[in-house]
Amino acid sequence: MRIAEEKLVEYLNAEDLDAVFIQKNENVRYISSYTGDDSYLMIDRRGNRIFITDPRYTEQAGEECPEYSLVEWRSEYGSVAAAVAGIARKEKYSRLGYESDVMVVSFFEEMTKEASFESVGLKGVVEGLRSHKTKEEIELARIACDITCRAFERILEDIRVGVTEKELAARLSLYMVLEGADTQPYGNILISGKRTSLLHGIPSEKAVEYGDFVLMDFGCQYKGYMSDMTRTVIVGRANDRQREVYELEQKMVQDVEAFIKDGVSAADAYKASLKHLEGTEYMPYHYTGIGHGVGLFVHELPFMGPKSKDMIYKDTVMTVEPGIYIPGWGGVRIEDQIVVTETGNEILTWAEKELIEL
């Protein structure tokens, strides 16, 4: 069994669960190494591994997960929920765990309609396993970050007055694929001018103007593992206020990165981000979510913020991204992706963080 599967079986035994049903795509991939869509797992405490899918993916599943028993739900059961219930009856499960933060009500109702088992909602169990990265996972994240940084260097040549946000965003996605990324990009943010105060603004038809900040929050997948980086540049020369906000943002990022190491709390990391912000006019304009884990999904455990209960441990891959966002004026975000070590952290996103004036 893979290490992830072994840890999951250990959890089932500790919690007196007969089996667990996994349906979140990223968790399916983490446990089984399957790279496709619309597939599900059932793992039991006896070590049985069952792969549930439909005819579109049976060949791929057989190639990628030969150690799993394959169940084709369409012809055998008629629905995935019926397949789960049927397998549970066949295997005589008494207590079945399921991802309560993923499963929809209609699925749950069908699965449990004539159930002979107790359904136990689980939240964040596999995600907790995923937060501790192996050497192989860290290396994949490192490669994804390298690709992202190289794409950033290429897009700088295209940013100029008159080019639209949409065009630049499209080129940025293309550059990541050309640099070696998987051809499954996720939604990249590329916004300019006053729109940079939008924390998750969607690229628009707005053309870049002289004096605009251009904020790029983007990343790629490499063999499924994500990168996530933000850089903010300016077209033309920065004015005094733009330079002041940018330099303050740099200090916020530096303070958090200087604080993070094995064993610190995510809430305390958030407090570190405020060191240079407190007492300034910009204190009301920061956002409390200043970073998160990254892996097979772009937003994973741990999450950094004032109310976070998460701890940060060695071999966690995560982002550091405090920001300043002033409605009607604009915003600045610098985001690094790091891997946590015993004594500190290593920055994986090596792209320039000094203010770039184009």
DRENDO-1510 file (C-alpha; in Angstrom, 1 decimal, always signed):
<recs>
REC; n; res; u; v; w
REC; 1; MET; +0.0; +0.0; +0.0 .
REC; 2; ARG; +1.1; +3.6; -0.6 .
REC; 3; ILE; +2.0; +5.7; +2.5 .
REC; 4; ALA; -1.2; +7.8; +2.1 .
REC; 5; GLU; -3.4; +4.6; +2.0 .
REC; 6; GLU; -1.6; +3.2; +5.1 .
REC; 7; LYS; -2.2; +6.4; +7.0 .
REC; 8; LEU; -5.9; +6.4; +6.0 .
REC; 9; VAL; -6.3; +2.8; +7.2 .
REC; 10; GLU; -4.6; +3.7; +10.5 .
REC; 11; TYR; -7.2; +6.5; +10.9 .
REC; 12; LEU; -10.0; +4.1; +10.2 .
REC; 13; ASN; -8.8; +1.8; +12.9 .
REC; 14; ALA; -8.3; +4.6; +15.4 .
REC; 15; GLU; -11.8; +5.9; +14.8 .
REC; 16; ASP; -13.5; +2.5; +14.6 .
REC; 17; LEU; -14.7; +3.0; +11.0 .
REC; 18; ASP; -15.0; +0.1; +8.7 .
REC; 19; ALA; -14.4; +2.1; +5.5 .
REC; 20; VAL; -14.3; +5.6; +4.0 .
REC; 21; PHE; -15.8; +6.9; +0.8 .
REC; 22; ILE; -13.6; +9.5; -1.0 .
REC; 23; GLN; -15.1; +11.7; -3.7 .
REC; 24; LYS; -13.1; +15.0; -3.7 .
REC; 25; ASN; -10.9; +14.9; -6.9 .
REC; 26; GLU; -7.7; +16.1; -5.2 .
REC; 27; ASN; -8.1; +13.5; -2.4 .
REC; 28; VAL; -8.8; +10.7; -4.9 .
REC; 29; ARG; -5.6; +11.6; -6.7 .
REC; 30; TYR; -3.6; +11.9; -3.5 .
REC; 31; ILE; -4.7; +8.5; -2.2 .
REC; 32; SER; -4.6; +6.5; -5.5 .
REC; 33; SER; -2.4; +8.6; -7.9 .
REC; 34; TYR; -5.3; +8.5; -10.4 .
REC; 35; THR; -5.1; +11.6; -12.6 .
REC; 36; GLY; -8.5; +11.6; -14.3 .
REC; 37; ASP; -12.0; +12.9; -13.4 .
REC; 38; ASP; -15.4; +11.6; -12.1 .
REC; 39; SER; -14.0; +8.8; -10.0 .
REC; 40; TYR; -14.3; +7.7; -6.4 .
REC; 41; LEU; -12.6; +5.5; -3.8 .
REC; 42; MET; -13.7; +3.3; -1.0 .
REC; 43; ILE; -10.9; +2.2; +1.4 .
REC; 44; ASP; -11.6; -0.2; +4.2 .
REC; 45; ARG; -9.8; -1.1; +7.4 .
REC; 46; ARG; -9.0; -4.6; +6.0 .
REC; 47; GLY; -7.0; -2.9; +3.3 .
REC; 48; ASN; -9.5; -3.4; +0.5 .
REC; 49; ARG; -9.3; -0.7; -2.2 .
REC; 50; ILE; -12.2; -0.1; -4.5 .
REC; 51; PHE; -12.2; +2.3; -7.4 .
REC; 52; ILE; -15.7; +3.5; -8.6 .
REC; 53; THR; -15.9; +5.1; -12.1 .
REC; 54; ASP; -17.9; +5.0; -15.3 .
REC; 55; PRO; -17.0; +3.5; -18.8 .
REC; 56; ARG; -15.2; +6.7; -19.9 .
REC; 57; TYR; -12.4; +6.1; -17.3 .
REC; 58; THR; -12.2; +2.4; -16.8 .
REC; 59; GLU; -9.2; +1.9; -19.1 .
REC; 60; GLN; -7.3; +4.8; -17.5 .
REC; 61; ALA; -8.2; +3.6; -14.0 .
REC; 62; GLY; -7.0; +0.1; -14.9 .
REC; 63; GLU; -3.7; +1.4; -16.1 .
REC; 64; GLU; -3.0; +3.9; -13.2 .
REC; 65; CYS; -4.6; +2.0; -10.3 .
REC; 66; PRO; -4.1; -1.8; -11.1 .
REC; 67; GLU; -4.2; -2.7; -7.4 .
REC; 68; TYR; -7.7; -1.4; -7.0 .
REC; 69; SER; -10.9; -3.5; -7.5 .
REC; 70; LEU; -12.8; -1.7; -10.3 .
REC; 71; VAL; -16.5; -1.0; -10.0 .
REC; 72; GLU; -18.3; +0.5; -13.1 .
REC; 73; TRP; -21.2; +2.1; -11.5 .
REC; 74; ARG; -23.4; +2.8; -14.5 .
REC; 75; SER; -24.1; -0.8; -15.5 .
REC; 76; GLU; -23.7; -2.4; -12.1 .
REC; 77; TYR; -25.7; +0.1; -9.9 .
REC; 78; GLY; -27.1; +2.9; -11.9 .
REC; 79; SER; -25.6; +5.7; -9.8 .
REC; 80; VAL; -22.6; +6.4; -7.7 .
REC; 81; ALA; -24.6; +6.7; -4.5 .
REC; 82; ALA; -26.3; +3.3; -5.1 .
REC; 83; ALA; -22.8; +1.8; -5.8 .
REC; 84; VAL; -21.5; +3.1; -2.4 .
REC; 85; ALA; -24.6; +1.6; -0.6 .
REC; 86; GLY; -24.3; -1.6; -2.5 .
REC; 87; ILE; -20.6; -2.1; -1.8 .
REC; 88; ALA; -21.2; -1.3; +1.9 .
REC; 89; ARG; -23.9; -4.0; +2.1 .
REC; 90; LYS; -21.8; -6.5; +0.2 .
REC; 91; GLU; -18.8; -5.9; +2.5 .
REC; 92; LYS; -21.0; -5.8; +5.6 .
REC; 93; TYR; -19.7; -2.4; +6.7 .
REC; 94; SER; -21.2; -1.1; +10.0 .
REC; 95; ARG; -19.7; +2.4; +10.1 .
REC; 96; LEU; -18.9; +4.2; +6.8 .
REC; 97; GLY; -17.1; +7.6; +6.8 .
REC; 98; TYR; -17.8; +10.1; +4.1 .
REC; 99; GLU; -16.5; +13.6; +3.2 .
REC; 100; SER; -19.2; +15.8; +4.8 .
REC; 101; ASP; -17.8; +19.0; +3.4 .
REC; 102; VAL; -18.0; +17.6; -0.2 .
REC; 103; MET; -21.1; +15.4; -0.4 .
REC; 104; VAL; -24.3; +17.1; -1.5 .
REC; 105; VAL; -27.6; +16.4; +0.2 .
REC; 106; SER; -29.3; +14.5; -2.7 .
REC; 107; PHE; -26.3; +12.1; -2.9 .
REC; 108; PHE; -26.4; +11.5; +0.9 .
REC; 109; GLU; -30.1; +10.9; +0.8 .
REC; 110; GLU; -29.8; +8.3; -1.9 .
REC; 111; MET; -26.7; +6.6; -0.3 .
REC; 112; THR; -28.5; +6.3; +3.1 .
REC; 113; LYS; -32.1; +5.6; +1.9 .
REC; 114; GLU; -32.0; +1.9; +2.8 .
REC; 115; ALA; -28.6; +1.9; +4.5 .
REC; 116; SER; -27.7; -0.9; +6.9 .
REC; 117; PHE; -24.7; +1.1; +8.0 .
REC; 118; GLU; -24.0; +4.2; +10.1 .
REC; 119; SER; -22.8; +7.2; +8.1 .
REC; 120; VAL; -20.1; +9.2; +9.8 .
REC; 121; GLY; -19.3; +12.7; +8.4 .
REC; 122; LEU; -15.6; +13.5; +8.1 .
REC; 123; LYS; -14.1; +16.8; +7.4 .
REC; 124; GLY; -10.5; +17.6; +6.5 .
REC; 125; VAL; -9.1; +14.1; +7.3 .
REC; 126; VAL; -7.4; +13.5; +3.9 .
REC; 127; GLU; -6.6; +17.2; +3.7 .
REC; 128; GLY; -4.7; +16.9; +7.0 .
REC; 129; LEU; -2.6; +14.1; +5.6 .
REC; 130; ARG; -1.9; +16.1; +2.4 .
REC; 131; SER; -0.6; +19.1; +4.4 .
REC; 132; HIS; +2.7; +17.2; +5.2 .
REC; 133; LYS; +4.5; +17.0; +1.9 .
REC; 134; THR; +6.9; +14.3; +0.9 .
REC; 135; LYS; +10.3; +15.0; -0.8 .
REC; 136; GLU; +8.7; +14.1; -4.1 .
REC; 137; GLU; +5.8; +16.4; -3.6 .
REC; 138; ILE; +8.1; +19.3; -2.6 .
REC; 139; GLU; +10.2; +18.7; -5.8 .
REC; 140; LEU; +7.0; +18.9; -8.0 .
REC; 141; ALA; +6.0; +22.1; -6.2 .
REC; 142; ARG; +9.5; +23.5; -6.8 .
REC; 143; ILE; +9.3; +22.7; -10.5 .
REC; 144; ALA; +5.8; +24.3; -10.8 .
REC; 145; CYS; +7.2; +27.5; -9.1 .
REC; 146; ASP; +10.1; +27.6; -11.5 .
REC; 147; ILE; +7.7; +27.4; -14.4 .
REC; 148; THR; +5.6; +30.2; -13.0 .
REC; 149; CYS; +8.7; +32.5; -12.4 .
REC; 150; ARG; +9.9; +31.9; -15.9 .
REC; 151; ALA; +6.5; +32.8; -17.3 .
REC; 152; PHE; +6.5; +36.0; -15.2 .
REC; 153; GLU; +9.8; +37.0; -16.8 .
REC; 154; ARG; +8.2; +36.5; -20.3 .
REC; 155; ILE; +5.0; +38.4; -19.6 .
REC; 156; LEU; +7.0; +41.5; -18.5 .
REC; 157; GLU; +7.9; +42.0; -22.1 .
REC; 158; ASP; +4.2; +42.2; -23.1 .
REC; 159; ILE; +3.0; +44.7; -20.4 .
REC; 160; ARG; +2.6; +48.1; -21.9 .
REC; 161; VAL; +0.1; +50.9; -22.4 .
REC; 162; GLY; -2.9; +49.8; -24.5 .
REC; 163; VAL; -2.8; +46.0; -23.9 .
REC; 164; THR; -5.9; +44.7; -22.2 .
REC; 165; GLU; -6.0; +42.6; -19.0 .
REC; 166; LYS; -7.6; +39.7; -20.9 .
REC; 167; GLU; -4.9; +39.6; -23.5 .
REC; 168; LEU; -2.2; +39.6; -20.9 .
REC; 169; ALA; -3.9; +36.9; -18.8 .
REC; 170; ALA; -4.2; +34.7; -21.9 .
REC; 171; ARG; -0.6; +35.2; -22.8 .
REC; 172; LEU; +0.5; +34.4; -19.2 .
REC; 173; SER; -1.4; +31.1; -19.2 .
REC; 174; LEU; +0.2; +30.2; -22.6 .
REC; 175; TYR; +3.7; +31.0; -21.3 .
REC; 176; MET; +3.2; +28.6; -18.4 .
REC; 177; VAL; +2.2; +25.8; -20.7 .
REC; 178; LEU; +5.1; +26.6; -23.0 .
REC; 179; GLU; +7.5; +26.5; -20.0 .
REC; 180; GLY; +6.3; +23.0; -19.1 .
REC; 181; ALA; +3.1; +23.3; -17.1 .
REC; 182; ASP; +0.2; +20.8; -17.3 .
REC; 183; THR; -2.4; +22.0; -19.8 .
REC; 184; GLN; -5.1; +22.4; -17.1 .
REC; 185; PRO; -4.6; +26.1; -16.0 .
REC; 186; TYR; -6.7; +27.4; -13.2 .
REC; 187; GLY; -8.2; +31.0; -13.0 .
REC; 188; ASN; -5.4; +33.5; -13.0 .
REC; 189; ILE; -5.9; +37.1; -11.8 .
REC; 190; LEU; -4.4; +39.9; -13.9 .
REC; 191; ILE; -5.9; +43.3; -13.2 .
REC; 192; SER; -4.7; +46.9; -13.5 .
REC; 193; GLY; -5.1; +50.4; -12.2 .
REC; 194; LYS; -7.8; +51.0; -9.6 .
REC; 195; ARG; -9.0; +47.5; -10.2 .
REC; 196; THR; -6.0; +46.2; -8.3 .
REC; 197; SER; -7.9; +46.8; -5.1 .
REC; 198; LEU; -10.1; +43.8; -6.0 .
REC; 199; LEU; -8.7; +40.9; -4.1 .
REC; 200; HIS; -9.9; +38.3; -6.7 .
REC; 201; GLY; -10.6; +40.5; -9.7 .
REC; 202; ILE; -11.4; +38.9; -13.0 .
REC; 203; PRO; -9.4; +40.1; -16.1 .
REC; 204; SER; -11.4; +42.5; -18.1 .
REC; 205; GLU; -11.3; +44.4; -21.4 .
REC; 206; LYS; -9.7; +47.3; -19.6 .
REC; 207; ALA; -6.5; +48.5; -21.3 .
REC; 208; VAL; -3.4; +49.2; -19.3 .
REC; 209; GLU; -2.7; +52.9; -18.8 .
REC; 210; TYR; +0.4; +54.8; -17.9 .
REC; 211; GLY; +0.9; +54.9; -14.2 .
REC; 212; ASP; -1.2; +51.7; -13.6 .
REC; 213; PHE; -0.3; +49.1; -11.1 .
REC; 214; VAL; -0.6; +45.7; -12.8 .
REC; 215; LEU; -1.3; +42.9; -10.3 .
REC; 216; MET; -0.7; +39.3; -11.4 .
REC; 217; ASP; -1.8; +36.5; -9.0 .
REC; 218; PHE; -1.2; +33.3; -11.0 .
REC; 219; GLY; +0.2; +29.8; -11.0 .
REC; 220; CYS; +0.2; +26.5; -12.8 .
REC; 221; GLN; +0.1; +22.7; -12.3 .
REC; 222; TYR; +3.0; +20.4; -12.8 .
REC; 223; LYS; +2.0; +16.8; -12.6 .
REC; 224; GLY; -1.0; +17.9; -10.6 .
REC; 225; TYR; +1.0; +20.0; -8.1 .
REC; 226; MET; +0.2; +23.7; -7.9 .
REC; 227; SER; +2.2; +26.9; -7.8 .
REC; 228; ASP; +0.7; +30.2; -6.6 .
REC; 229; MET; +2.5; +33.6; -6.9 .
REC; 230; THR; +1.6; +37.3; -7.0 .
REC; 231; ARG; +3.7; +40.1; -8.3 .
REC; 232; THR; +2.6; +43.8; -8.7 .
REC; 233; VAL; +4.5; +45.9; -11.2 .
REC; 234; ILE; +3.9; +49.5; -12.5 .
REC; 235; VAL; +3.7; +50.8; -16.0 .
REC; 236; GLY; +5.8; +54.0; -16.1 .
REC; 237; ARG; +7.2; +55.7; -12.9 .
REC; 238; ALA; +5.7; +55.1; -9.5 .
REC; 239; ASN; +4.4; +58.2; -7.6 .
REC; 240; ASP; +5.3; +58.7; -4.0 .
REC; 241; ARG; +2.2; +57.0; -2.6 .
REC; 242; GLN; +2.5; +54.0; -4.9 .
REC; 243; ARG; +6.1; +53.6; -3.8 .
REC; 244; GLU; +5.1; +54.0; -0.1 .
REC; 245; VAL; +2.5; +51.3; -0.3 .
REC; 246; TYR; +4.7; +48.9; -2.2 .
REC; 247; GLU; +7.6; +49.3; +0.3 .
REC; 248; LEU; +5.2; +48.7; +3.2 .
REC; 249; GLU; +3.9; +45.6; +1.4 .
REC; 250; GLN; +7.5; +44.3; +1.0 .
REC; 251; LYS; +8.1; +44.7; +4.8 .
REC; 252; MET; +4.9; +42.8; +5.6 .
REC; 253; VAL; +5.9; +39.8; +3.4 .
REC; 254; GLN; +9.4; +39.9; +4.9 .
REC; 255; ASP; +8.1; +39.9; +8.5 .
REC; 256; VAL; +5.9; +36.9; +7.9 .
REC; 257; GLU; +8.6; +34.9; +6.1 .
REC; 258; ALA; +11.1; +35.8; +8.9 .
REC; 259; PHE; +8.6; +34.4; +11.4 .
REC; 260; ILE; +7.5; +31.1; +9.8 .
REC; 261; LYS; +9.3; +27.9; +10.9 .
REC; 262; ASP; +8.4; +24.4; +12.1 .
REC; 263; GLY; +5.9; +24.5; +15.0 .
REC; 264; VAL; +4.6; +28.1; +14.9 .
REC; 265; SER; +0.9; +28.9; +14.9 .
REC; 266; ALA; -0.9; +30.3; +11.8 .
REC; 267; ALA; -2.6; +33.0; +13.9 .
REC; 268; ASP; +0.8; +34.2; +15.2 .
REC; 269; ALA; +2.1; +34.4; +11.7 .
REC; 270; TYR; -0.8; +36.7; +10.9 .
REC; 271; LYS; +0.2; +38.9; +13.8 .
REC; 272; ALA; +3.7; +39.2; +12.4 .
REC; 273; SER; +2.3; +40.6; +9.2 .
REC; 274; LEU; +1.0; +43.7; +11.1 .
REC; 275; LYS; +4.3; +44.8; +12.6 .
REC; 276; HIS; +4.9; +47.6; +10.1 .
REC; 277; LEU; +1.3; +48.2; +9.3 .
REC; 278; GLU; +0.0; +49.2; +12.7 .
REC; 279; GLY; -0.1; +52.9; +13.3 .
REC; 280; THR; -0.2; +53.7; +9.6 .
REC; 281; GLU; -3.2; +55.0; +7.5 .
REC; 282; TYR; -3.2; +51.7; +5.7 .
REC; 283; MET; -4.2; +49.5; +8.6 .
REC; 284; PRO; -7.9; +49.4; +7.6 .
REC; 285; TYR; -7.0; +48.3; +4.1 .
REC; 286; HIS; -5.3; +44.9; +4.8 .
REC; 287; TYR; -7.0; +41.5; +4.3 .
REC; 288; THR; -6.8; +39.0; +7.2 .
REC; 289; GLY; -6.2; +36.0; +5.0 .
REC; 290; ILE; -2.5; +36.2; +4.5 .
REC; 291; GLY; -1.6; +32.7; +3.2 .
REC; 292; HIS; -2.5; +29.1; +2.8 .
REC; 293; GLY; -1.2; +25.7; +2.0 .
REC; 294; VAL; -0.7; +24.6; -1.6 .
REC; 295; GLY; -0.5; +21.2; -3.1 .
REC; 296; LEU; -2.9; +19.3; -5.4 .
REC; 297; PHE; -5.3; +22.1; -4.8 .
REC; 298; VAL; -4.4; +25.8; -4.7 .
REC; 299; HIS; -6.0; +26.5; -1.3 .
REC; 300; GLU; -5.1; +23.8; +1.3 .
REC; 301; LEU; -4.4; +23.5; +5.0 .
REC; 302; PRO; -3.0; +25.4; +6.8 .
REC; 303; PHE; -4.7; +28.8; +6.5 .
REC; 304; MET; -3.1; +31.9; +8.1 .
REC; 305; GLY; -5.4; +34.5; +9.7 .
REC; 306; PRO; -6.3; +36.0; +13.1 .
REC; 307; LYS; -8.8; +33.2; +13.9 .
REC; 308; SER; -6.9; +30.3; +12.5 .
REC; 309; LYS; -6.4; +27.2; +14.7 .
REC; 310; ASP; -3.9; +25.7; +12.4 .
REC; 311; MET; -0.3; +25.0; +13.2 .
REC; 312; ILE; +2.5; +25.3; +10.7 .
REC; 313; TYR; +4.9; +22.3; +10.4 .
REC; 314; LYS; +8.1; +21.3; +8.6 .
REC; 315; ASP; +7.6; +20.1; +5.0 .
REC; 316; THR; +4.4; +22.2; +4.6 .
REC; 317; VAL; +4.3; +24.0; +1.2 .
REC; 318; MET; +2.3; +27.3; +1.6 .
REC; 319; THR; +2.0; +30.9; +0.4 .
REC; 320; VAL; +2.7; +34.1; +2.2 .
REC; 321; GLU; +0.5; +36.9; +0.8 .
REC; 322; PRO; -0.5; +39.8; +3.0 .
REC; 323; GLY; -1.8; +42.7; +0.9 .
REC; 324; ILE; -3.0; +46.3; +1.0 .
REC; 325; TYR; -6.2; +47.1; -1.0 .
REC; 326; ILE; -7.5; +50.6; -1.2 .
REC; 327; PRO; -10.9; +50.9; -2.9 .
REC; 328; GLY; -10.9; +53.5; -5.7 .
REC; 329; TRP; -7.1; +53.8; -5.7 .
REC; 330; GLY; -5.6; +50.3; -6.1 .
REC; 331; GLY; -3.8; +47.7; -4.3 .
REC; 332; VAL; -0.5; +45.8; -3.9 .
REC; 333; ARG; +0.0; +42.1; -3.2 .
REC; 334; ILE; +3.3; +40.2; -3.2 .
REC; 335; GLU; +2.9; +36.5; -2.8 .
REC; 336; ASP; +5.6; +33.9; -2.3 .
REC; 337; GLN; +5.3; +30.2; -2.2 .
REC; 338; ILE; +7.6; +28.6; +0.5 .
REC; 339; VAL; +8.4; +25.2; +2.0 .
REC; 340; VAL; +8.7; +25.2; +5.8 .
REC; 341; THR; +11.9; +23.9; +7.4 .
REC; 342; GLU; +12.8; +23.2; +11.0 .
REC; 343; THR; +14.5; +26.5; +11.4 .
REC; 344; GLY; +12.7; +28.7; +8.9 .
REC; 345; ASN; +11.6; +28.3; +5.3 .
REC; 346; GLU; +12.8; +28.2; +1.7 .
REC; 347; ILE; +11.3; +30.6; -0.9 .
REC; 348; LEU; +10.4; +28.6; -4.0 .
REC; 349; THR; +9.2; +31.6; -6.1 .
REC; 350; TRP; +12.5; +33.3; -7.0 .
REC; 351; ALA; +11.0; +36.0; -9.3 .
REC; 352; GLU; +11.9; +39.7; -8.5 .
REC; 353; LYS; +10.1; +41.3; -5.6 .
REC; 354; GLU; +11.6; +44.8; -5.9 .
REC; 355; LEU; +9.3; +47.3; -7.5 .
REC; 356; ILE; +9.5; +46.9; -11.3 .
REC; 357; GLU; +8.8; +50.0; -13.3 .
REC; 358; LEU; +8.1; +49.2; -17.0 .
</recs>
